[in-house]
Amino acid sequence: MPRCVPCLSTDVKSFIGQSYPGPSVAALLDSIPDCRGAEPFRLCQAKDGRKTRAPSEYNLFVRDCLKSKPIKGRGFGAAAPFMKECADAWRRRHK
């Protein structure tokens, strides 16, 4: 499998350089290779080769449970009571 090389397009580098002027940012941007083709950027896996862990059964259950709840538009902290409901439902389901 070919090694992933992270990159930024020249447009993205220009935008970052204009937004955050300074020699340290310019040096960092110069050290990042330019992307070839139409992709604006490419992000790669962690250097140590770790892969993200697949979600557990509990994670999948809570995700689906929370999606069914009317959380949107209620502000920060509105998910806490619903999260407790979902956790209780998980415990009842797996006793």
N, C-alpha and C positions, 0 to 999 in steps of 0.2 A: 504494500500500500504506500503510495507516495506521501511524503511528509508535507504537512500543511504549512504554508508560509503566510503569516498574516500580512495584510497590505491595506493601504488607503489610496483612494484615487487622488489625483492632483487637485480636483475641485474640493474634496473634503479637507485635504491638507491646507489649502488656501483659506477656506472658511475658518478652520481652527486657528490658523496663524493670525488671521485678522481679528478673531474674537478674543484671543489670548496672546497679545504681542509680548515678545520678550525673547532673549537669547536662549534660555533653557528650553522653552517650548519649540523654538525653531530648530534647535539641535536634536530634540527628540523626534520631531516630524521628519527631519532629514535622515534619521536612522531607520525609519520605517520604509520598506520598499513600496514603489508605486504599483497599484493594481493595473493589470492589463485588461483590455476589453471594457465591457459596460458595467462591471460590478463596482459599486462605490467603496466597498470595504470587504474584507474577509477576516473573520475571527476564527481562531483555532482552539483546539483542545488544550487543557493545561499541560505544561511542559513535562510534568512527572507522569503523564500518560493515564491519569485517573479518568475513569468514565463516570458519568452520572449514574446514580443508582436508580433502578426502576421504582416507581411508586409502589408502596405496600398496599395490601388489601384495604387497610384502614384509611390510607391516604385517598384511595380511589372512592371509597364509600363516603368519606367526609366531603370530598370535592363535589360528588353528585348530590349529596344532601344539601350542601350550601347553595348550589346552583338552583335548587327548587325553592329557596327561601326568598322573601321580598326584601333584600338587603340594599339594593341600589337606591341612591338618593337619600338615604337616611343619615348620612354623616359618619364621621369616624367613630368607631366603637360600637356601631350598630350590629356588627357580626357576632359579638361576644355571646349574647344570649342564644343566638341560633347555633353557634359552635357548640355550646353546652347541650343543646337539644340533640344535635347530631352525635355527639360523644355518648350521650345517654342511650340513643337509639342503637349505636354500635354495641354498647355493653349489653343491652337487652337481647340483641340479636346473637351475641356470642357467649352467652352464659352456659 
